[in-house]
Amino acid sequence: MAQNKQCPVIVIPGFGQSKAALYKNGVFEKQAWPLRFDVKEMASKIIRSYLKTVLFRRDTGFTDTAYRMYADAFEAFSYREDGTLKNDLRIMEYTQPLSELTERVRGYVHKLVPINALAEKIGEDNIFFFAYNAFASPLDTARELRTFIDRVRKLRSAEKVSLLSFSMGGAVVTAYFDLYGDNGDIKKVFFLNSALGGSVLQADIMNGHINNKQGYSLLGFI
């Protein structure tokens, strides 16, 4: 079976589905994403202000405490005014096809995006996982995607690749076509659960049209 003659497929995951690590002076410090919270430490910091807020029925520092906790948690993803990262944040990249990744990583990818049927049809030799910083500009991510596409095409001696995007991955693909248009390197594009037309909720928030009586209808998407 000549699987390598199949058109390679690049999986572009959604928000928060790419792992990231924080480095200092070139040395690994901690996992930055997915976030890992010390529940006991969080409780010790916030429980007192929370109880006081409930007891006195006014904010006695609970909001500030919660803000500082979340600000610290997302510090690794903070940016300067010029749009550059403040920290040495590194996304865990996978330059090899899915078949050459560890069993743990392969299981992780399969859990994120339903690609079992695809893998059976074209083989994991032809499936690649594009990891990216979900907090970065989609246009910057699109430029990284083009480099990744070129690498896959060269590795598989392929004229074109297909893109399988999930959720926020759809925004990355849209940004890619905004920058490069149809330059002949993409065969097919598949969008899974991508809000390509935007969401009713987001539009209402931007326009200040939120009605508190809307209830669960606030979660509706188009």
C-alpha positions in Angstrom: 0.0 0.0 0.0 1.6 3.3 -1.1 0.2 5.5 1.7 2.8 8.2 1.1 1.1 9.0 -2.3 -2.0 10.2 -0.3 -2.5 13.9 0.1 -1.2 14.9 3.5 -3.7 16.2 6.0 -2.8 18.9 8.6 -4.9 19.0 11.7 -5.4 22.5 13.1 -6.8 22.2 16.6 -9.0 24.6 18.6 -8.4 27.0 21.4 -6.3 25.6 24.3 -5.5 22.3 22.5 -1.8 23.1 21.9 0.6 22.5 24.9 3.0 25.3 25.9 5.9 25.6 28.3 7.6 28.6 30.0 11.4 28.9 29.9 13.7 31.1 31.8 17.3 31.6 30.6 16.8 28.8 28.2 15.8 26.3 30.9 12.3 24.8 31.3 10.5 26.3 34.3 6.9 25.1 34.1 4.0 24.0 31.9 2.2 27.1 30.9 -0.7 25.5 29.1 -3.0 23.6 29.9 -3.1 25.5 33.1 -2.4 23.6 36.3 -4.0 25.0 39.5 -3.0 24.1 43.0 -6.5 23.8 44.4 -5.4 23.9 48.1 -3.3 27.0 47.5 -6.1 28.7 45.6 -8.5 28.0 48.4 -6.2 29.3 51.0 -5.8 32.6 49.1 -9.4 33.2 48.2 -11.6 31.5 50.8 -11.2 34.3 53.4 -12.1 37.1 51.1 -15.0 35.1 49.7 -16.5 34.4 53.1 -16.2 38.0 54.1 -17.9 39.1 50.8 -20.8 36.7 51.5 -21.0 37.7 55.2 -21.0 41.5 54.6 -22.8 41.2 51.2 -20.3 43.5 49.5 -17.0 43.0 47.8 -14.3 42.9 50.5 -11.4 42.1 48.3 -12.7 38.9 46.6 -12.7 40.4 43.1 -9.1 41.7 43.5 -7.9 38.4 44.9 -9.5 36.4 42.1 -8.1 38.8 39.5 -4.6 38.5 40.8 -4.8 34.7 40.8 -5.9 34.5 37.2 -3.5 37.2 36.1 -0.7 35.2 37.6 -2.0 32.0 35.9 -1.9 33.7 32.5 1.3 35.7 33.0 3.2 33.4 30.6 0.9 34.7 27.8 1.3 38.4 28.5 2.3 40.7 25.6 4.2 44.0 25.4 2.5 47.0 23.7 4.4 46.2 20.5 2.7 42.8 20.3 5.7 40.7 21.3 5.6 38.1 24.1 7.1 39.2 27.4 8.3 35.7 28.3 10.1 32.8 26.6 6.9 30.8 25.8 7.4 27.8 23.7 4.7 25.8 22.0 5.2 22.1 21.9 5.6 21.4 18.1 5.2 18.1 16.3 7.1 18.1 13.0 6.8 14.4 12.4 3.7 12.6 11.1 1.3 11.2 13.6 2.6 7.7 13.1 6.0 8.8 14.4 4.8 10.5 17.6 4.6 8.7 20.9 1.5 6.7 21.8 0.6 9.3 24.4 0.7 12.1 21.9 -1.2 10.1 19.3 -3.9 9.4 21.9 -4.0 13.0 22.8 -4.6 14.1 19.1 -7.2 11.4 18.6 -9.0 12.6 21.7 -9.0 16.2 20.5 -10.3 15.7 17.0 -12.3 12.8 15.6 -9.8 11.5 13.0 -10.1 7.7 13.5 -11.8 7.1 10.2 -9.4 9.4 8.4 -6.4 7.6 9.9 -7.8 4.3 8.7 -8.2 5.6 5.2 -5.0 7.5 4.5 -2.8 6.2 7.3 -1.2 8.2 10.2 1.9 8.6 8.0 -0.1 11.3 6.2 -1.6 13.1 9.2 0.2 16.0 10.8 -0.7 18.1 13.9 -0.1 21.9 13.8 0.3 23.3 17.3 0.1 27.1 17.8 -0.3 29.8 20.5 -4.0 30.4 20.7 -3.4 33.8 22.4 -1.3 35.1 19.4 -2.6 37.0 16.4 -4.3 34.7 13.9 -2.3 36.4 11.1 1.0 35.5 12.9 -0.3 32.0 13.3 -1.2 31.9 9.7 2.4 32.7 8.7 3.6 29.9 11.0 1.0 27.6 9.3 2.5 28.4 5.9 6.0 27.4 7.1 4.5 24.2 8.5 2.7 23.5 5.2 5.9 23.9 3.2 7.7 21.6 5.6 5.0 18.9 5.2 4.9 19.2 1.4 8.6 18.8 1.2 8.6 15.9 3.6 5.9 14.1 1.7 7.0 15.3 -1.8 3.4 16.6 -2.1 2.2 19.3 -4.4 -0.7 20.1 -2.0 -2.1 19.4 1.5 -5.5 19.3 3.0 -6.5 21.2 6.1 -8.7 19.8 8.9 -9.5 22.6 11.3 -11.4 22.4 14.5 -13.1 25.2 16.3 -10.6 28.1 16.6 -8.5 26.3 14.0 -11.1 27.6 11.5 -10.1 31.2 12.3 -6.5 30.3 11.6 -7.4 28.8 8.2 -9.5 31.9 7.4 -6.5 34.1 8.3 -4.3 31.9 6.1 -6.5 32.5 3.0 -6.7 36.2 3.9 -2.9 36.5 3.7 -2.2 34.1 0.8 -5.4 33.4 -1.0 -5.5 30.4 -3.3 -1.8 29.9 -4.1 -2.2 26.3 -5.2 -0.9 24.6 -2.0 -4.3 23.5 -0.6 -6.4 20.7 -1.9 -9.3 20.6 0.5 -10.4 22.3 3.7 -12.6 20.8 6.3 -14.2 22.9 9.1 -15.4 21.1 12.2 -17.3 23.2 14.7 -15.9 26.5 13.5 -17.9 29.7 14.0 -17.0 31.0 10.5 -20.0 33.4 10.5 -19.3 34.6 14.1 -21.7 34.1 17.0 -24.9 35.9 17.9 -23.6 36.3 21.5 -20.4 37.9 20.4 -22.2 40.3 18.1 -24.6 41.3 20.8 -21.8 41.8 23.3 -19.9 44.1 20.8 -23.1 46.1 20.1 -24.3 46.2 23.7 -27.5 44.4 23.0 -27.5 41.9 25.8 -30.9 41.1 27.4 -30.7 39.5 30.8 -33.9 37.7 30.1 -32.5 35.8 27.2 -31.3 33.0 29.4 -29.8 30.0 27.6 -30.5 31.6 24.2 -27.3 33.6 24.9 -25.4 30.5 24.0 -26.8 30.2 20.5 -24.5 30.3 17.5 -25.2 30.8 13.8 
